Every structure is written in structure tokens, then in C-alpha cells.
């Protein structure tokens, strides 16, 4: 018998084509759930859904619809009107067939914001009929924001967004939001999952499609730090010392990854033996990526992508005639750890972190730590770790689809 796809509703005032932070996050969630095999429907009053995602347009879900705006103004004055109750009943009728068909309903901000309290009330009404169906995904809380103080009043429907509802599971996008939600509602902190938003690393850094594929294939978003060594494989480059530094950093509990981009130098037959030695060093060693040994021959565009992604350029050469990688790293504002050679110092001045000629892995690892001592540099790794593919695959999709497959 063929298993049907899980059916997921994502509920918000507007759909992802509308420019907004919540809408941006909802798009990422919708596409990831779609790609994981779910049948995804976005319930919203306005906008368009991503490709392969259905849109159920419910005009009264839109925070800017005429009926909702009239209701909002009355509620802001502290008046619950018959029109509000009629709006709730209309939304329940519109939503019930969609909710009845769903295996999971994820409400983005609807259960903690007051932009459409009729939608909040209708959704909670339906959630009470099917405990465990609804997840309240909390980006913001109206009751914790001073700018909304004049629009908040006691009693229902205002305090619906200040209470924890027993049939709803809650998620917050940050630890701070989780603490606020727990404090506001009395819900135990450990009952609130924290799932951060992600960043589209590829778009933010302008990576090529090939660079993005390589980053995902080698799992470079997890690296801490990510080290790049763009050089041909010749003995004077002392690539084994860079490998030893990556191993040393891993021994210190860091998730270091070293990417060596080049092929063997073409003019010395002994470079093939050097490749074999380096391959033996890298075999079975986590965090060492010799691209040539893996059959990867990156064009310069992909090497530029690695510069954009990396935390440190490592160049432990025994000799250099010039040092082009220093210039390339500088253009990417990339910290540099390199040998204290006259040619490199003349080029880099005081900018690089220098190591002695012949420095061992521990010494280079110490220099890498010094180069990353600025908190802004360490933050690069943390930001990269929140790449959308990782957040979605490891946290969003498992949480939403838990128990419905």
C-alpha cells in the first residue's frame, strides 16, 4: 500500500511573496517540508506560495483586510463587538476543512501577536478539537512589547495571546523569546523548543552554484574554523604542516576543517609522491579535504567562494616568490596565518599572523587561534553554522513531522 504524504498547513497573515521576516522564514520552512515529501499548504490572506506549495487564500486571515482592520481598531479601544464574533465564526468555517485534512498545523506568530485576534481565536478553537495538531511558532510576543501597551486589554480575546494553551505545542526562534514566552504564560521553559532562524549563506556571500554544492558536499557550514589553503601540491608549501594544525585544533575540541584546493605542481615528478604522502595523511582524518585527491578540480570561481566562506587563510610555506593568496585573502577581509618570510612580510606588513619557518602544527594552531581572537571573526563560524540547509534538515523538518509520518 502506498503511504500518503504528510499534510502540513502553515498559517500566517500573508504568504511568502510578501516582504517580511516571518514570511521569509515561512518560505524556507515550506520549501524544506515540500522537499522532505510533505504536502504543504500555506493559509494566508494575501500573497503567493513558493513553487510546489499550495496556497489556501482566506481573505479574513489577512491582518490588513477591511474587516480585520475594523475589528483591530475596536479591540484596540477595548471593545469586543458582535462583528468580532461573526469574524471568528467565519474563520472557523473557512479553516475547519483545511485543518481537518491536516496532519500538522504550524501557526507563525498568530498565537502570540494581536494583528488578527479573530484568526487567533478561530485557530485555538480548532486546536482544542484536535490536541497536538497545532504548533505555535513564536517570532514575536505582543504582550512583551511596550509599543503595543495601549492596544492590550484584559479578558478575551486579548489575553488569548498571553496564555499557554494545553492543546498547542510551542516553539520559539531564540532563547530570549522562549524565556519571555515562559515568563508570560507560566509554561515551563523546557516545554518550549528553541529552533533558530537560518541564513542563506550562498546568497549572502554571493556563492556560485558550484561553490554552494561543494560547501554542502563537504559539510563546510559546520566547520569551526574553516581553513583554506589555495596552493599547488609542492613540498615547499608545507601542506603537511597545515594538516597538522587542523588536527591540533580538533584535538582542542574545535571542529576545524582544512580545504586544500590545488593539484600537484606540473613541473616536478616528485610532486606525485608528495600527493600520495598527503593523501595518506588525510585518509581517515576528519576535517582534511584534499580536493584533488577527491577528484575535485575547482575553477577559480569556486576558489573565490572558498575565500568568502573561510575563516582563515593558512600558508605555512618554506618559501614564496610573491604570495598572491595574501592579496586574494585581503580582498575577502580574511585573516591570514602565514610563514614569516621576507616576501610575505613585504606584501602583508603587519596584517597577517606570522609563524616561524618550519613551524609545527601546534604552533600554527596557536596562530590560528590568535588570528580569530577578535569576537567578530569567531562569529563567522557561528553564523555559518546557522545555514538554512542545516537548520531545516536537523531541526525544523524533524520537529514539524514528528509523529505524522
VEXRO-532009 format. One record per residue (C-alpha): chain; x, y, z; residue in three letters. Coordinates in steps of 0.02 Angstrom, whole numbers, plus 50000, padded with zeros to 5 digits. Layout:
# VEXRO-532009
+----+-------+-------+-------+-----+
: ch :    xx :    yy :    zz :  aa :
+----+-------+-------+-------+-----+
:  A :     X :     Y :     Z : ALA :
...
+----+-------+-------+-------+-----+
# end
This chain:
# VEXRO-532009
+----+-------+-------+-------+-----+
: ch :    xx :    yy :    zz :  aa :
+----+-------+-------+-------+-----+
:  A : 50000 : 50000 : 50000 : UNK :
:  A : 50066 : 50172 : 49955 : UNK :
:  A : 50093 : 50286 : 50104 : UNK :
:  A : 50018 : 50458 : 50083 : UNK :
:  A : 50121 : 50614 : 50107 : UNK :
:  A : 50107 : 50706 : 50273 : UNK :
:  A : 49993 : 50856 : 50257 : UNK :
:  A : 50058 : 51016 : 50335 : UNK :
:  A : 49971 : 51184 : 50350 : UNK :
:  A : 50074 : 51341 : 50379 : UNK :
:  A : 49966 : 51484 : 50441 : UNK :
:  A : 50008 : 51670 : 50439 : UNK :
:  A : 49926 : 51833 : 50389 : UNK :
:  A : 50019 : 51841 : 50223 : UNK :
:  A : 50110 : 51718 : 50110 : UNK :
:  A : 50299 : 51715 : 50072 : UNK :
:  A : 50293 : 51828 : 49920 : UNK :
:  A : 50255 : 51972 : 50038 : UNK :
:  A : 50415 : 52052 : 50101 : UNK :
:  A : 50436 : 52018 : 50286 : UNK :
:  A : 50544 : 51924 : 50409 : UNK :
:  A : 50412 : 51795 : 50459 : UNK :
:  A : 50364 : 51769 : 50277 : UNK :
:  A : 50547 : 51738 : 50232 : UNK :
:  A : 50561 : 51606 : 50367 : UNK :
:  A : 50397 : 51526 : 50316 : UNK :
:  A : 50459 : 51511 : 50137 : UNK :
:  A : 50614 : 51417 : 50196 : UNK :
:  A : 50508 : 51301 : 50304 : UNK :
:  A : 50381 : 51270 : 50166 : UNK :
:  A : 50513 : 51226 : 50037 : UNK :
:  A : 50607 : 51111 : 50157 : UNK :
:  A : 50448 : 51019 : 50208 : UNK :
:  A : 50399 : 51004 : 50025 : UNK :
:  A : 50570 : 50932 : 49983 : UNK :
:  A : 50553 : 50811 : 50130 : UNK :
:  A : 50397 : 50739 : 50049 : UNK :
:  A : 50260 : 50833 : 50138 : UNK :
:  A : 50107 : 50904 : 50052 : UNK :
:  A : 50120 : 51086 : 50108 : UNK :
:  A : 49981 : 51215 : 50106 : UNK :
:  A : 50002 : 51396 : 50161 : UNK :
:  A : 49847 : 51476 : 50234 : UNK :
:  A : 49855 : 51665 : 50214 : UNK :
:  A : 49752 : 51812 : 50160 : UNK :
:  A : 49871 : 51886 : 50034 : UNK :
:  A : 50024 : 51841 : 49930 : UNK :
:  A : 50088 : 51691 : 49833 : UNK :
:  A : 50160 : 51524 : 49889 : UNK :
:  A : 50326 : 51451 : 49830 : UNK :
:  A : 50331 : 51328 : 49686 : UNK :
:  A : 50260 : 51160 : 49734 : UNK :
:  A : 50169 : 51230 : 49886 : UNK :
:  A : 49981 : 51258 : 49884 : UNK :
:  A : 49903 : 51422 : 49938 : UNK :
:  A : 49735 : 51423 : 50026 : UNK :
:  A : 49685 : 51604 : 50018 : UNK :
:  A : 49572 : 51655 : 50162 : UNK :
:  A : 49537 : 51841 : 50148 : UNK :
:  A : 49494 : 51858 : 50332 : UNK :
:  A : 49666 : 51793 : 50382 : UNK :
:  A : 49749 : 51949 : 50313 : UNK :
:  A : 49793 : 52073 : 50450 : UNK :
:  A : 49758 : 52214 : 50326 : UNK :
:  A : 49588 : 52157 : 50262 : UNK :
:  A : 49449 : 52285 : 50289 : UNK :
:  A : 49351 : 52177 : 50411 : UNK :
:  A : 49505 : 52135 : 50513 : UNK :
:  A : 49561 : 52317 : 50519 : UNK :
:  A : 49390 : 52370 : 50584 : UNK :
:  A : 49399 : 52234 : 50715 : UNK :
:  A : 49577 : 52283 : 50761 : UNK :
:  A : 49528 : 52464 : 50791 : UNK :
:  A : 49381 : 52413 : 50901 : UNK :
:  A : 49487 : 52291 : 51001 : UNK :
:  A : 49624 : 52422 : 51021 : UNK :
:  A : 49492 : 52530 : 51106 : UNK :
:  A : 49448 : 52385 : 51220 : UNK :
:  A : 49285 : 52342 : 51130 : UNK :
:  A : 49241 : 52164 : 51083 : UNK :
:  A : 49097 : 52181 : 50959 : UNK :
:  A : 48972 : 52065 : 50879 : UNK :
:  A : 49068 : 52092 : 50717 : UNK :
:  A : 49220 : 52013 : 50801 : UNK :
:  A : 49120 : 51859 : 50850 : UNK :
:  A : 49050 : 51845 : 50673 : UNK :
:  A : 49226 : 51859 : 50603 : UNK :
:  A : 49284 : 51718 : 50716 : UNK :
:  A : 49141 : 51607 : 50662 : UNK :
:  A : 49175 : 51645 : 50479 : UNK :
:  A : 49359 : 51600 : 50500 : UNK :
:  A : 49316 : 51438 : 50589 : UNK :
:  A : 49204 : 51389 : 50444 : UNK :
:  A : 49340 : 51431 : 50317 : UNK :
:  A : 49481 : 51347 : 50413 : UNK :
:  A : 49394 : 51190 : 50477 : UNK :
:  A : 49401 : 51091 : 50312 : UNK :
:  A : 49586 : 51134 : 50294 : UNK :
:  A : 49628 : 51090 : 50473 : UNK :
:  A : 49527 : 50930 : 50469 : UNK :
:  A : 49631 : 50868 : 50322 : UNK :
:  A : 49799 : 50916 : 50400 : UNK :
:  A : 49921 : 50809 : 50499 : UNK :
:  A : 50008 : 50963 : 50570 : UNK :
:  A : 49966 : 51147 : 50579 : UNK :
:  A : 50105 : 51273 : 50609 : UNK :
:  A : 50046 : 51447 : 50656 : UNK :
:  A : 50180 : 51579 : 50632 : UNK :
:  A : 50156 : 51720 : 50759 : UNK :
:  A : 49966 : 51702 : 50754 : UNK :
:  A : 49955 : 51635 : 50933 : UNK :
:  A : 50063 : 51770 : 51013 : UNK :
:  A : 50026 : 51928 : 50912 : UNK :
:  A : 49868 : 52035 : 50908 : UNK :
:  A : 49869 : 52082 : 50723 : UNK :
:  A : 49716 : 51972 : 50691 : UNK :
:  A : 49641 : 51910 : 50854 : UNK :
:  A : 49492 : 51835 : 50764 : UNK :
:  A : 49613 : 51720 : 50673 : UNK :
:  A : 49698 : 51681 : 50839 : UNK :
:  A : 49532 : 51637 : 50920 : UNK :
:  A : 49473 : 51532 : 50772 : UNK :
:  A : 49634 : 51433 : 50766 : UNK :
:  A : 49631 : 51399 : 50952 : UNK :
:  A : 49451 : 51344 : 50937 : UNK :
:  A : 49503 : 51216 : 50807 : UNK :
:  A : 49660 : 51167 : 50904 : UNK :
:  A : 49551 : 51120 : 51053 : UNK :
:  A : 49462 : 50993 : 50943 : UNK :
:  A : 49624 : 50904 : 50898 : UNK :
:  A : 49755 : 50912 : 51036 : UNK :
:  A : 49934 : 50903 : 50974 : UNK :
:  A : 49893 : 50959 : 50798 : UNK :
:  A : 49946 : 51142 : 50812 : UNK :
:  A : 50120 : 51212 : 50838 : UNK :
:  A : 50133 : 51394 : 50888 : UNK :
:  A : 50294 : 51457 : 50806 : UNK :
:  A : 50340 : 51612 : 50906 : UNK :
:  A : 50438 : 51751 : 50824 : UNK :
:  A : 50364 : 51896 : 50925 : UNK :
:  A : 50253 : 51923 : 51077 : UNK :
:  A : 50134 : 52071 : 51082 : UNK :
:  A : 50118 : 52064 : 51272 : UNK :
:  A : 50306 : 52087 : 51292 : UNK :
:  A : 50321 : 52236 : 51175 : UNK :
:  A : 50295 : 52409 : 51253 : UNK :
:  A : 50240 : 52484 : 51087 : UNK :
:  A : 50080 : 52382 : 51096 : UNK :
:  A : 50036 : 52426 : 51277 : UNK :
:  A : 49891 : 52541 : 51231 : UNK :
:  A : 49814 : 52405 : 51120 : UNK :
:  A : 49813 : 52271 : 51255 : UNK :
:  A : 49665 : 52243 : 51371 : UNK :
:  A : 49610 : 52114 : 51497 : UNK :
:  A : 49497 : 51969 : 51455 : UNK :
:  A : 49465 : 51881 : 51291 : UNK :
:  A : 49516 : 51891 : 51153 : UNK :
:  A : 49664 : 51998 : 51211 : UNK :
:  A : 49732 : 51876 : 51338 : UNK :
:  A : 49723 : 51729 : 51218 : UNK :
:  A : 49897 : 51781 : 51161 : UNK :
:  A : 49959 : 51790 : 51341 : UNK :
:  A : 49911 : 51613 : 51391 : UNK :
:  A : 49983 : 51441 : 51354 : UNK :
:  A : 49851 : 51331 : 51277 : UNK :
:  A : 49863 : 51148 : 51329 : UNK :
:  A : 49822 : 51079 : 51157 : UNK :
:  A : 49962 : 51180 : 51072 : UNK :
:  A : 50148 : 51143 : 51064 : UNK :
:  A : 50258 : 51298 : 51070 : UNK :
:  A : 50418 : 51339 : 50977 : UNK :
:  A : 50520 : 51499 : 50994 : UNK :
:  A : 50651 : 51565 : 50873 : UNK :
:  A : 50776 : 51614 : 51009 : UNK :
:  A : 50816 : 51579 : 51191 : UNK :
:  A : 50761 : 51755 : 51236 : UNK :
:  A : 50591 : 51730 : 51154 : UNK :
:  A : 50573 : 51562 : 51243 : UNK :
:  A : 50609 : 51644 : 51412 : UNK :
:  A : 50485 : 51783 : 51376 : UNK :
:  A : 50352 : 51658 : 51324 : UNK :
:  A : 50381 : 51552 : 51480 : UNK :
:  A : 50376 : 51705 : 51594 : UNK :
:  A : 50219 : 51774 : 51511 : UNK :
:  A : 50117 : 51613 : 51506 : UNK :
:  A : 50185 : 51514 : 51653 : UNK :
:  A : 50231 : 51374 : 51535 : UNK :
:  A : 50383 : 51277 : 51594 : UNK :
:  A : 50537 : 51331 : 51497 : UNK :
:  A : 50577 : 51150 : 51450 : UNK :
:  A : 50408 : 51138 : 51364 : UNK :
:  A : 50461 : 51267 : 51235 : UNK :
:  A : 50576 : 51210 : 51094 : UNK :
:  A : 50700 : 51335 : 51025 : UNK :
:  A : 50727 : 51324 : 50837 : UNK :
:  A : 50831 : 51467 : 50767 : UNK :
:  A : 50804 : 51551 : 50601 : UNK :
:  A : 50935 : 51518 : 50470 : UNK :
:  A : 51034 : 51617 : 50344 : UNK :
:  A : 51053 : 51584 : 50159 : UNK :
:  A : 51243 : 51579 : 50161 : UNK :
:  A : 51254 : 51555 : 49974 : UNK :
:  A : 51153 : 51711 : 49934 : UNK :
:  A : 51228 : 51815 : 50074 : UNK :
:  A : 51404 : 51781 : 50010 : UNK :
:  A : 51361 : 51777 : 49826 : UNK :
:  A : 51422 : 51598 : 49804 : UNK :
:  A : 51412 : 51514 : 49635 : UNK :
:  A : 51303 : 51361 : 49613 : UNK :
:  A : 51460 : 51253 : 49605 : UNK :
:  A : 51529 : 51332 : 49763 : UNK :
:  A : 51366 : 51302 : 49854 : UNK :
:  A : 51364 : 51119 : 49801 : UNK :
:  A : 51544 : 51097 : 49859 : UNK :
:  A : 51506 : 51177 : 50028 : UNK :
:  A : 51359 : 51061 : 50053 : UNK :
:  A : 51453 : 50907 : 49991 : UNK :
:  A : 51598 : 50937 : 50110 : UNK :
:  A : 51485 : 50998 : 50252 : UNK :
:  A : 51586 : 51158 : 50264 : UNK :
:  A : 51448 : 51253 : 50354 : UNK :
:  A : 51488 : 51154 : 50512 : UNK :
:  A : 51674 : 51196 : 50510 : UNK :
:  A : 51742 : 51294 : 50658 : UNK :
:  A : 51858 : 51362 : 50597 : UNK :
:  A : 51859 : 51337 : 50409 : UNK :
:  A : 52038 : 51348 : 50344 : UNK :
:  A : 52080 : 51371 : 50161 : UNK :
:  A : 52248 : 51335 : 50078 : UNK :
:  A : 52240 : 51381 : 49893 : UNK :
:  A : 52405 : 51310 : 49830 : UNK :
:  A : 52478 : 51181 : 49715 : UNK :
:  A : 52542 : 51025 : 49800 : UNK :
:  A : 52729 : 51053 : 49810 : UNK :
:  A : 52841 : 51017 : 49960 : UNK :
:  A : 52890 : 51198 : 49987 : UNK :
:  A : 52707 : 51238 : 50027 : UNK :
:  A : 52720 : 51126 : 50183 : UNK :
:  A : 52541 : 51070 : 50168 : UNK :
:  A : 52576 : 50932 : 50295 : UNK :
:  A : 52602 : 51070 : 50425 : UNK :
:  A : 52430 : 51143 : 50386 : UNK :
:  A : 52356 : 50968 : 50404 : UNK :
:  A : 52443 : 50950 : 50572 : UNK :
:  A : 52370 : 51118 : 50626 : UNK :
:  A : 52193 : 51061 : 50582 : UNK :
:  A : 52222 : 50900 : 50680 : UNK :
:  A : 52287 : 51001 : 50828 : UNK :
:  A : 52133 : 51113 : 50827 : UNK :
:  A : 52021 : 50961 : 50825 : UNK :
:  A : 52119 : 50894 : 50973 : UNK :
:  A : 52070 : 51053 : 51064 : UNK :
:  A : 51886 : 51019 : 51035 : UNK :
:  A : 51863 : 51128 : 50881 : UNK :
:  A : 51775 : 51065 : 50726 : UNK :
:  A : 51916 : 51127 : 50614 : UNK :
:  A : 51912 : 51092 : 50427 : UNK :
:  A : 52056 : 51123 : 50307 : UNK :
:  A : 52021 : 51135 : 50120 : UNK :
:  A : 52172 : 51120 : 50005 : UNK :
:  A : 52121 : 51170 : 49831 : UNK :
:  A : 52266 : 51135 : 49711 : UNK :
:  A : 52333 : 50992 : 49606 : UNK :
:  A : 52515 : 50932 : 49610 : UNK :
:  A : 52638 : 51055 : 49534 : UNK :
:  A : 52656 : 51009 : 49350 : UNK :
:  A : 52844 : 51026 : 49329 : UNK :
:  A : 52917 : 50905 : 49457 : UNK :
:  A : 52883 : 50719 : 49451 : UNK :
:  A : 52913 : 50705 : 49639 : UNK :
:  A : 52754 : 50803 : 49669 : UNK :
:  A : 52655 : 50646 : 49632 : UNK :
:  A : 52744 : 50561 : 49778 : UNK :
:  A : 52704 : 50713 : 49884 : UNK :
:  A : 52520 : 50695 : 49836 : UNK :
:  A : 52525 : 50514 : 49891 : UNK :
:  A : 52602 : 50562 : 50058 : UNK :
:  A : 52471 : 50698 : 50087 : UNK :
:  A : 52331 : 50580 : 50037 : UNK :
:  A : 52394 : 50454 : 50164 : UNK :
:  A : 52395 : 50591 : 50298 : UNK :
:  A : 52219 : 50644 : 50253 : UNK :
:  A : 52144 : 50469 : 50239 : UNK :
:  A : 52029 : 50436 : 50385 : UNK :
:  A : 52068 : 50607 : 50458 : UNK :
:  A : 51909 : 50709 : 50486 : UNK :
:  A : 51919 : 50889 : 50433 : UNK :
:  A : 52054 : 50873 : 50299 : UNK :
:  A : 51992 : 50897 : 50121 : UNK :
:  A : 52120 : 50875 : 49981 : UNK :
:  A : 52011 : 50920 : 49835 : UNK :
:  A : 52125 : 50849 : 49700 : UNK :
:  A : 52135 : 50682 : 49789 : UNK :
:  A : 51944 : 50677 : 49788 : UNK :
:  A : 51936 : 50709 : 49602 : UNK :
:  A : 51880 : 50889 : 49627 : UNK :
:  A : 51962 : 51017 : 49514 : UNK :
:  A : 51885 : 51184 : 49564 : UNK :
:  A : 51889 : 51329 : 49443 : UNK :
:  A : 51944 : 51496 : 49511 : UNK :
:  A : 51763 : 51548 : 49539 : UNK :
:  A : 51743 : 51409 : 49667 : UNK :
:  A : 51909 : 51453 : 49749 : UNK :
:  A : 51841 : 51629 : 49769 : UNK :
:  A : 51688 : 51552 : 49851 : UNK :
:  A : 51801 : 51462 : 49974 : UNK :
:  A : 51886 : 51626 : 50017 : UNK :
:  A : 51714 : 51700 : 50050 : UNK :
:  A : 51665 : 51554 : 50162 : UNK :
:  A : 51828 : 51529 : 50256 : UNK :
:  A : 51883 : 51596 : 50425 : UNK :
:  A : 52072 : 51594 : 50395 : UNK :
:  A : 52196 : 51581 : 50252 : UNK :
:  A : 52337 : 51464 : 50305 : UNK :
:  A : 52501 : 51473 : 50208 : UNK :
:  A : 52643 : 51385 : 50301 : UNK :
:  A : 52763 : 51388 : 50152 : UNK :
:  A : 52951 : 51366 : 50168 : UNK :
:  A : 52975 : 51490 : 50026 : UNK :
:  A : 52869 : 51603 : 49916 : UNK :
:  A : 52914 : 51708 : 49767 : UNK :
:  A : 52770 : 51828 : 49791 : UNK :
:  A : 52613 : 51769 : 49885 : UNK :
:  A : 52458 : 51802 : 49780 : UNK :
:  A : 52343 : 51713 : 49906 : UNK :
:  A : 52380 : 51852 : 50032 : UNK :
:  A : 52310 : 51981 : 49912 : UNK :
:  A : 52157 : 51873 : 49875 : UNK :
:  A : 52126 : 51844 : 50060 : UNK :
:  A : 52143 : 52030 : 50096 : UNK :
:  A : 52009 : 52069 : 49967 : UNK :
:  A : 51894 : 51949 : 50060 : UNK :
:  A : 51942 : 52027 : 50229 : UNK :
:  A : 52004 : 51855 : 50279 : UNK :
:  A : 52128 : 51835 : 50424 : UNK :
:  A : 52295 : 51765 : 50367 : UNK :
:  A : 52413 : 51645 : 50454 : UNK :
:  A : 52575 : 51627 : 50357 : UNK :
:  A : 52760 : 51597 : 50373 : UNK :
:  A : 52869 : 51744 : 50420 : UNK :
:  A : 52955 : 51755 : 50252 : UNK :
:  A : 53032 : 51916 : 50187 : UNK :
:  A : 52923 : 51910 : 50031 : UNK :
:  A : 52762 : 51884 : 50129 : UNK :
:  A : 52803 : 52016 : 50261 : UNK :
:  A : 52844 : 52141 : 50124 : UNK :
:  A : 52675 : 52106 : 50048 : UNK :
:  A : 52566 : 52087 : 50204 : UNK :
:  A : 52653 : 52203 : 50326 : UNK :
:  A : 52579 : 52188 : 50499 : UNK :
:  A : 52413 : 52117 : 50441 : UNK :
:  A : 52449 : 51928 : 50443 : UNK :
:  A : 52484 : 51824 : 50597 : UNK :
:  A : 52657 : 51755 : 50565 : UNK :
:  A : 52734 : 51588 : 50615 : UNK :
:  A : 52919 : 51542 : 50605 : UNK :
:  A : 52990 : 51448 : 50456 : UNK :
:  A : 52965 : 51263 : 50490 : UNK :
:  A : 52827 : 51292 : 50620 : UNK :
:  A : 52741 : 51133 : 50678 : UNK :
:  A : 52554 : 51102 : 50685 : UNK :
:  A : 52531 : 51158 : 50866 : UNK :
:  A : 52620 : 51323 : 50831 : UNK :
:  A : 52513 : 51355 : 50678 : UNK :
:  A : 52356 : 51308 : 50776 : UNK :
:  A : 52405 : 51435 : 50910 : UNK :
:  A : 52425 : 51567 : 50775 : UNK :
:  A : 52254 : 51524 : 50702 : UNK :
:  A : 52176 : 51548 : 50874 : UNK :
:  A : 52262 : 51717 : 50890 : UNK :
:  A : 52203 : 51769 : 50717 : UNK :
:  A : 52025 : 51726 : 50770 : UNK :
:  A : 52034 : 51806 : 50941 : UNK :
:  A : 51927 : 51952 : 50883 : UNK :
:  A : 51746 : 51902 : 50925 : UNK :
:  A : 51691 : 51964 : 50754 : UNK :
:  A : 51799 : 51830 : 50675 : UNK :
:  A : 51730 : 51692 : 50785 : UNK :
:  A : 51554 : 51749 : 50744 : UNK :
:  A : 51582 : 51700 : 50562 : UNK :
:  A : 51585 : 51517 : 50611 : UNK :
:  A : 51428 : 51536 : 50716 : UNK :
:  A : 51337 : 51624 : 50576 : UNK :
:  A : 51390 : 51491 : 50450 : UNK :
:  A : 51327 : 51356 : 50568 : UNK :
:  A : 51152 : 51430 : 50550 : UNK :
:  A : 51147 : 51398 : 50364 : UNK :
:  A : 50968 : 51358 : 50315 : UNK :
:  A : 51003 : 51182 : 50247 : UNK :
:  A : 51071 : 51128 : 50416 : UNK :
:  A : 50937 : 51214 : 50523 : UNK :
:  A : 50798 : 51146 : 50414 : UNK :
:  A : 50862 : 50967 : 50400 : UNK :
:  A : 50913 : 50948 : 50581 : UNK :
:  A : 50780 : 51046 : 50673 : UNK :
:  A : 50631 : 51114 : 50575 : UNK :
:  A : 50581 : 50962 : 50471 : UNK :
:  A : 50602 : 50832 : 50611 : UNK :
:  A : 50504 : 50937 : 50734 : UNK :
:  A : 50359 : 50977 : 50617 : UNK :
:  A : 50344 : 50800 : 50551 : UNK :
:  A : 50370 : 50711 : 50716 : UNK :
:  A : 50237 : 50578 : 50738 : UNK :
:  A : 50148 : 50610 : 50574 : UNK :
:  A : 50247 : 50503 : 50452 : UNK :
+----+-------+-------+-------+-----+
# end
